[in-house]
Amino acid sequence: MKKVALLILSAFTLTLNAQIETPAPNKPQKIMLLNGIAHIGNGEVIKNAAISIIDGKIGLVANAAVIKINFNDFDTVINLREKHIYPGIIAPNSTLGLTEIDAVRATNDYSETGEFKPHVRSLIAYNTESKITTTVRSNGVLMAQVTPRSGDISGTSSVVQLDAWNWEDAVIREDDGIHLNWTRMYNRWKREKNKNYDQELVKLNNFFADALAYSKVKDHEEKNLRFEAMRGLFNGTKTLFIHADFVKEITEAINFSKKYNVEKLVIVGGYDSWMVTDMLKENNVAVMLGRVHDLPQREEDDVYLPYKLPHMLFDAEVLFCLQNAGDMEAMGTRNLPFYAGTAAAYGLDKEEALKLITLNTAKILGIDKTCGSLEPGKDATLFISTGDALDMRTNDVIAAFIQGRRIDLDNHQKKLYRKYSGKYEN
């Protein structure tokens, strides 16, 4: 046995001299995480768990009390007694790495001009040097679906891990889906029906009809970048993410996707999704539920409705996950574990709530074979907390691994804290 480490705070915190969060080196290693409380991500909990990390992948996941372990097989053995181990949290529909300061336009790179932009790829704009990214990952958010904004069709998203030198290193799933912003049928601010709804729907139908016709021809003498990007929707290699909230919008969006033989559909937002659960299940449509910590959309709604929505969709057996789109969404992504905690406080089992930010999200994004839970053969992307990660009172992330590499959890906020606490201590 080359090294045995006892997990104490000093073993996983950084020195005060650390200045730049450098991506962790990718070197072969064998690590054993021992005696922690493992929240697998599929609803199962293992106390006194033994989890091995071998060359970036999870090897063993078992109860340490009932198996024999040869510690000489590992470079490092870390004792995590009374610590909690979780799969890395995944942030869907996010602008992480695409924006830095909301009020400074030059730092926002999540939108392009135009209405129909399926060929615009968010991945190539992803900034691995973002200070926001290092902040949110220190709360266990280790992966994200970086998503474009604006227009009728915003563009194409991709799934990345949050510790990389560049976007090529970061990518987990490239060009996973196209994002369509469904036209609002009703303007709730003006309290009137959208007069341009039918006209805008005609334009959208025309675009999809042309794209479908284009996709039926394998080789075109002259390539159309927009229609080339749409091919994946019709052959099942891409998901259509339709951003819609209210009943009529959701039902029309589902019927629209069926009309054009779109194989994979996800509703993003889905405020009224609890009213159309039968239709969602019948058509195998998943939901990325809007931010839980939000106000009701209508005056007559239950004031606690946003908190209750996860439990309502769970009872209806709809596949769904949680996201954080809205004001200050990039920085607010660090609150994803607390959204799951709120869902647990309003009726959901805590391990089921954890699935809403891990395994369920991975299933919806099509990466569940490699991410989303602590299971053998999957990427060793996980984090360790001294307390319950879904409870803001006890959450304290002291270590994290992305694809088996222990990452630097320092960030700009921690540096400012050290800077000014040092000033006033003197």
N, C-alpha and C positions, 0 to 999 in steps of 0.2 A: 504494500500500500504506500503510494507516494506521498499522500497528504490527507489529513483528516482535519476538518474545520468545524468548529462549533459556531452556530449562527448567533452572533451578538451584533448589536447595532454597528459597532466599529468595523465589523467584517464586511458590511455591505454599504456603508456610507463612504462618501468621497472625502478626500482631503480638502482643506480649505483653499489650497493653492490651485485646485482645478479651475481652468479657465474656459476650455472649449470641449463640448461634448463630442468626442470622436467616435465614429462607428466602431463597435467591438470587432476585434480580429476574428477571422474565420479560420480557426485551427481545430483539427481533430482532437476531441477530448471525451472522457467518460466521467460523468458526474452522477452521484447518487444523492438524492434528496430524501432524507430519512426522518420518520416519526412526525411528519406534519399532518395537518388535517386537510385532505385533498378533496376539493369540490370539483368533481370530474367534469361537470358541464352538461351531463345528460340526465341530471336528477339524482345521481348517486354521490354519496359522501363516504370516504374511507378515512377512518381515524388511524393514526400511527402508520401512515402510508409510506411505501417505498416506491419512489419514482426515479427511474434511471434516464439519463440523457446521454445518448451515444451518437456522436458525430452529427449533432443538430436535430436528431429525431428522438422521440420518446420510445424507450425500449420496454421497460418493465413498469407496470402499474399494479400494485398489490398491497395487501395488508402485511406489514413488516413482521407482525407477530406470528404469522403462520407459514412463513417461507424462510428458507435458508439463503443467506447472502454471503458471497465471498467478496469481502471488501478489498481484497488485493486486486480485483479486476478493475478497480476504479481509480482514476487520478485524484479525485476529490470526493470526500463524503461529507455532507453538510447536515448537521443535526438541526431539525426544524421543530423541535418539541413545542407544542401549543401554538405554533404559527400556522397560518392558513395558506394553502396553495390553490391558485385559480388559473384556468385557461386565460390567455390574453383576450382582453375586451376588443371587440370589433366595432368601429364607428361607421355605419352606413350613411349614404347621402350626405357626405361631409365636404367642406371646403378646406380641410387641413392641407397645408402646403400650397394652397392656391391664394391665400390671403394672409396678410400680416396685421395691418391696421385698417379697420373698416372705414375710418374717416379719411384715409389717405388713398386716393384713387390709384396712384402709381403702384401701390403694394397689392392691389386686387387683380388677380389674373384668372378669374373664374368664368368670364363671359366674353363672347365675341358679338359683333353686330350681325344683324340678320334674324330671320324668323325660323328657317329650317336649316339646322346646322349639325346633322348627324355625323358629319366627317370631322368635326372639331373634337380633338382628343385631349382630355384633361391631363392625361399621364405625362405628356411632354412638357407641361407647364408646372409639374409638381416640384416644389422646392424642398429639398432635403435639409436645407440649412435653417428652416423656420424655427424661430424661438417658441412659437406656440406649440409645435409638435413635441419638443422636448418637455414642455410643461404638462401636456395632457398625458404623455406616456408615463410620467411619474405617478399617475393615478391608475395605472393598469391598462390604459388604452394603447394597444400595441400594433393594431392594424386599422386600416381605414379604406373606405371606398371613396376615392376623390372624384367629385361630381361637379360638372359644369352647371352654370345657371343662365337664365334669361332666354327669351325667344319662345316660339312654339315648341321647337325641338332644340334643346340646349346643346346637345352633343353626346359624346361617348365617355363613360366613366371607366375607371380601372381600380383594382384592389391592390393596395401596397402595404408593406410592413414599414414600421416607423424608425428604422435604424439602418441607414444606408448612405453611401457616398453620393449616389445619383439615382435618377428615376429608373435606370436600367437595373440597378442592383435592388431597388425597392420593390419592384413589381412581383405580385403574387398571381394575379389574374389580369391579363392585359385585355382592354376593351371588352369588359364583361357585359355592358348593356347600354342602350340608348335611352335618354330621358326626354319624355314628352310632357309638357305643361298643359294639362287640359284646360280649355277655356272655361272660365267661370260662367255659369248660366245666370247667376244672380249677383248683382253688386250689393253687398250687404251694407256698404257705407252710404250709398245713395238710396238704398232700399227700393231698388227697381231691377227689373230683368235686364240682362245684357242684350241690348238691341242688335249687337253685331254677332251674336252667338251663332246663328245659322250660317251667316256668311263666312265666318272663320272656320266652321266645321266643313263647309264645302271645300275651302282651300286645303284643309288637312286631308280630306278624302282624296282629292285630286293628287296630292303629293304621294300618299301611300299607294294609290292605284298605279301611278307611274313607276314607283319604286318596285312594286310587286311584279309588274310586267317586265321591268328591266332585269330583275333577279332570275327570271325564267330563261334568260339567254346567258350561257356560260361565258362566252368571249365576245366582247364588244370591240370594234375597231377603235372607237373613241370612248375612253373611260369617263364616266360621270362620278366624281368623287362622292357626292352626296348619296347617290343610289348604291354605289359600291359599299359604303358604310352600312347601308340598310339591309344588305344581303343576309346578315346573320340573324335578323329577326324572323326571316321566312324559312331558314334552314335549321333553326334551333340552337345555333351557336352563341346567340346573344339574347339577353332578356330585355323586354320593353318595360321600362319603369315609367308608369303614368302617374304624375303628381295630381291628385284629386282628393277632395275632402268630403263633399256632400253627396247624398244618395243619388240624385239624378246624374251627377257627374260620374260617379263610380259605375253605375249601371250602364250608362252610355259608353263609358270607356271600355268596359268588358265586352259589350256587344260590338264595339268598333274593332277591337283586337281579333275577335272571332271572325268578323267579316273579311279580314285580310290574312287569316290563317297564321296569326302570330302564335308561336308555340309556347312561349314563356312570358307571363305577365305578372308584374308586381305593382300594387297600388301603393304610392308613397303619400303619406299624410293620413288619409283614411279616417277622418274625424267621425264620419257617419258609418264606418264599416260595420259597426255592431248591429246596424239595422238591416244589412244585406248579407249576413253570414251564410245563408243557404246558397245564395248565388256565388259567393266567393268559393265555397267548398265544392260546389257542383262543377265549377270551371277551373278548379285547382289554382286559385289565385291567392298569393301570399300578400301580406300587408307590412309595410314599414310604418309603424304607428308614429304619429307626430309627437312632439315634445310633451312629456307627461307633466312637467312643471309649467303649466300654462293656464290661461283663463278659458272659460267656456266660450264657444263661438257665437252662441245665441243667448239672448236675455232670458228665455224661458228654460234654458238647460240647467240641470243640477250643477251647483257650483263645484261639486267634487267630481264631475263627469270625467275630466281628463285623467284623474287619479284612478278611476274605476275601470276605464276602458281596457287595460290589459287583462283584468280578471274576466270581463265580459267576453272578450275574444277567446280567451283560454277555455272558458266554459262552452263556447260554441265550436271548439276544436278547429279553429282557423290557425294556420301557420303565420306567425307574425314576429316582428322584432321591434326594438326601440331605436330611435334616432334623435338628432338634436338640431334639426334645421330651424332657422329663425334668426332673430337679432343676436349678434355676438356669438354666432353658432360655432365658429372654429374654437375659440377659447372655451366656450361652454361645453365642448365635447368632454372635458375632464369630468363633468357631472354625470356621465352615463351610468356609472355604478349606483349613483344615488337615485336615478330615475327607476332603476330596477328595485332599489330598496323601497321606494314609494309604492311601486306595484305590489310588493310583498306586504306592505303596511295596509293596503286596501284589498286584501283577500287572497292574494296569490301565495302559494308556497314559495319559500325563499329560494330553493334550488330551481324551481320552475322560473322564478324571476331572473335568476342568473342566466338561464338559457336564452332569455330575450336579448342579451348583449354578447352572447358567445355562440353556442351551437345553432340556435335558430337563425341568427344572422348569417352564419357560415352556410347553412342550407340555402337560404334565399339568394346568397351571392354565388352559390355553386362552388364553394371551396371547402365543404365539410369533409372531404376525403383527407385533407391535410391540416385543417385548422378547426378551431371551435370547441375542442374538448381535450381532456387529458387521457388519450388512448394510445396504445402501442402503434407505432408506425406513423403517427402524425408529427408535424413539426413541433419541436420543443419550444413553443411560444407560450410563456406563462409568467405569472408574477406571484410574489410572496408578500403577505400582509400580516402584521402582528395581531390584527383584529378582523372583524367582519368587514369585508371590502364594500358591502352594500350599505353600510351604516356610516354616515359621515362623522359620527362621534368616535368610532373605533378604527376606521379605515386608516392604515398607515403602511404604505407600500415601501418595503425596505430592499427589495431585489426584484429584478425582472430579467427574463431571458427571451430573446427573439431568435428563433431557429437555432437554439442551443447556445447562443452567444450571450453572455451576461453583459447587459448594456449599462451605460452610464445614466444614472437617474438624476444627475444634477441638472439644473435649469436656471434660466434668467431670474425667475422669481426667488429661488433659494439664494442666489448670489446677492440680490438686493437685500434680502433679509439679513444675510451675514454682514453685508456692508454697513447697514444702518444700525443693526443691533450692536455691532462693534463700536460704532461712533458713540452711542449713548451709554455704553458700558464704561468707556474711558472717562 
